[in-house]
Amino acid sequence: MDNMDIEVLRHSCSHIMAYAVQELWPGTKLGIGPAIEDGFYYDFDRKEPFVEEDLARIEEKMREIISRDEPFIAVKMNKDEARRLFSGLQEDYKLELLKEIPGDEVTVYRTGEKFVDLCRGPHVPSSGSIKAFKLVSLAGAYWHGIETNPMLQRIYGVCFEQESRLQEHLRNIEEAKKRDHRKLGPQLGLFDIYHEEAGAGLVFYHPKGAVLRSIIEDYEKKEHLRRGYQMVITPHIMQAGLWKTSGHYDYYKENMYSFPIEGKEYVLKPMNCPGHILIYKSRIRSYRELPLRLFELGTVYRHEKAGVMHGLLRVRGFTQDDAHIFCLPEQLKSEIQGIIDFVFDTMKVFGFGSLGIELSTRPEKYIGSEKDWETATSALEGALKERGVAYDINHGDGAFYGPKIDIKLKDALKRTWQCATIQCDFTLPQRFGLVYADADGSQKQPVMLHRVVLGSLERFTGALIEHYGGGLPLWLSPVQVILVPLKEEQAVYAAETARILETAGIRVKVDGRNETLNKRIREAELEKVPYVAVIGGRETENKTVSLRKRGAGDLGALSRDKFLELLEQEAGERK
């Protein structure tokens, strides 16, 4: 079954769910019910809130409708007929949707004797075509995603063409719950984001989380410098005029925080690119300086609505590994290829072997000329083709100032995470009047590449935690070794061992609490520490440690030298 067919199946399943809800609770009003990745949802307006127990009742009614094998019948009608129909049914949201549909003809689908829905289709021939589905969760959702609109009740479901695929997906859902970074982060002492006093969507890194963040940042800094980037730092607030020149003020204002200072409007930066542009403009540039690669771990702030924030994946303040490359037009393709190689190399280091690539083209709202958009799109696509990597085209989903390549990593559960992006931009250099002195002394405009490798460090950290289920590889683990002396007499030897490991750059903790050995080992396992080294009288006498490895159990006794050699070798492998 191809993507279009599975979308039709899932959308049809959403209609069957809505049909079942209205049979169970007549008078429930319908919102929208699209197909989404792996499934579908439908939004309902019902006086009484749905509860988890209702999902089983709805599923049972859906199976009854499916067993009746009722056809999906498309009916064409003009808008006046449709308005009369949905007015009679008191379907207020369908009447509102009618106003948004261009033209005078609409399609209505009927299923069974009573169920009718405004929908352009297509659908499967009949309800009996649906074989494998499951309702999975409830949520609230503002109508049209606008907070001032009514809050509707959303029911999510999953749907597949085969029962075996459904069962595999449900197993992955259960595993995903165990790996949820929103639970594991606080549980492992990495971060929290739920301080009411501070506000929603703002991350607080605890000591272990700060160590993890520092490890990621240190890797990034070294790799960028090694690949010819220059590090910069730009202010967190800048005057609104800068964002008007860039176009963000017109195209992105609803996501920006602005405030007055001494009679002038300032903006808390949502992007790093204008700051990098000002650094480029700080003096006259020669063609010999290009490509100029400016890199910043830049913290940005975006006004995300309360309903869309989600753990570390969608927050209001986050840090990007942001870089902007100013180059000659003839350097464009090789620079794009260099970024692609950088992304692939980095994802491999962090343990992500499977990547998906999308090329996003010009959206409806854009700035710049069609010719520049064509040139930029051609450069991105040409770089992908020369690298021989597979990619999909995402029509109309480019940034307002240029097309882009999105590289999505796949985790251990085969879920995709948006991280790396490469955007090609002729427009901002023009709007800011960027030039370089060419070999003949004339002034010409450079091309600008916007790119991130990991993307939001917050989102990437969330992906890392879920990919590894919190059990990070040794080189990323905030605490790599816990030393557990059995008795107070072994405390001196444990402290001496800790100093040896710390001198070698190993992150170590001594757990000398007056607790049982089993309890201390169990707590170390819950903290997902890679190694626990137990120290008793025999180990102290023989200058050894009794070693336990996460996931492998007891490894027996090792000398301190052999233990250090093991740690250094494993940490150096970075995977």
PyMOL commands that set and color helices and strands:
alter all, ss='L'
color gray80, all
select helices_A, chain A and resi 3-24+52-67+79-88+92-100+127-129+143-145+163-179+181-187+207-226+240-246+248-251+253-255+273-280+287-289+306-308+329-349+370-387+427-431+457-467+474-476+488-503+517-526+537-542+560-573
alter helices_A, ss='H'
color red, helices_A
select strands_A, chain A and resi 29-30+35-36+39-45+72-78+105-111+115-118+132-142+151-160+191-192+204-205+230-231+237-239+257-261+264-268+292-301+317-327+354-360+392-394+404-410+416-425+436-437+443-444+447-456+481-485+508-510+531-535+544-549+553-559
alter strands_A, ss='S'
color yellow, strands_A
deselect
rebuild
show_as cartoon
